[in-house]
Amino acid sequence: EVQLQQSGPELRRPGSSVKLSCKASGYSITDYLMHWVKHRPEHGLEWIGWIDPEDGETKYAQKFQSKATLTADTSSNTAYMQLSSLTSEDTATYFCARSTPFDYWGQGVMVTVSS
Amino acid sequence: DVVLTQTPVAQPVTLGDQASISCRSSQSLVHSNGNTYLEWYLQKPGQSPQLLIYKVSNRFSGVPDRFIGSGSGSDFTLKISRVEPEDLGVYYCFQATHDPRTFGGGTKLELK
């Protein structure tokens, strides 16, 4: 059974960074791109980017180019997203999703940025 | 970047009604390989989004046949016949033809 298990909720100060994980089971992450999506209820879903875990190639939406860094560890079958220079605008739920179409999603992780 | 415009923003319905959601793209979503990668997702409150339709009109495994995707080029529609309580939530179209990928703004299907 395919599952994407994300790490737990995070509380961070403005200006700090956070690294989120997405551990895949039931398949090899090298077989599919892994995407990340941001959700804020008042803004809907935003596509952040994808990583090809097989070779590390990445692609980002313009607005997340300097905000998010996607990586993957094939030995642990886990994808990661680091968010840097956090502001209140980064307070959101972040999902990983197997591509594509997005047939499997992680459960989401809430990131709260607050002083 | 491709902009997907969904209308309406909110769709009040009575259970058993038909609902229709439009998704218009700022450019053609026909890929150079001939496929059109337009998808539909439903996000219920507190849940991860779930895939309904891929490549315009293909229902994902387990999706009831009351969900019908149609369209071509840059104009797409999701129809839900006989709305049931479990259909309520926010619907998003998504294009995977062009990088960067993009979501529509969402349509909230809610009870009248």
Interface residues (C-beta under 8 A of the other chain):
Chain A: H35 V37 H39 G44 L45 E46 W47 G49 W50 K59 Y60 A61 Q62 F95 A97 S99 T100 P101 F102 D103 W105 G106 Q107 G108
Chain B: D1 Y37 E39 Y41 Q43 S48 P49 Q50 L51 Y54 K55 F60 V90 Y92 F94 A96 D99 P100 R101 T102 F103 G104 G105 G106
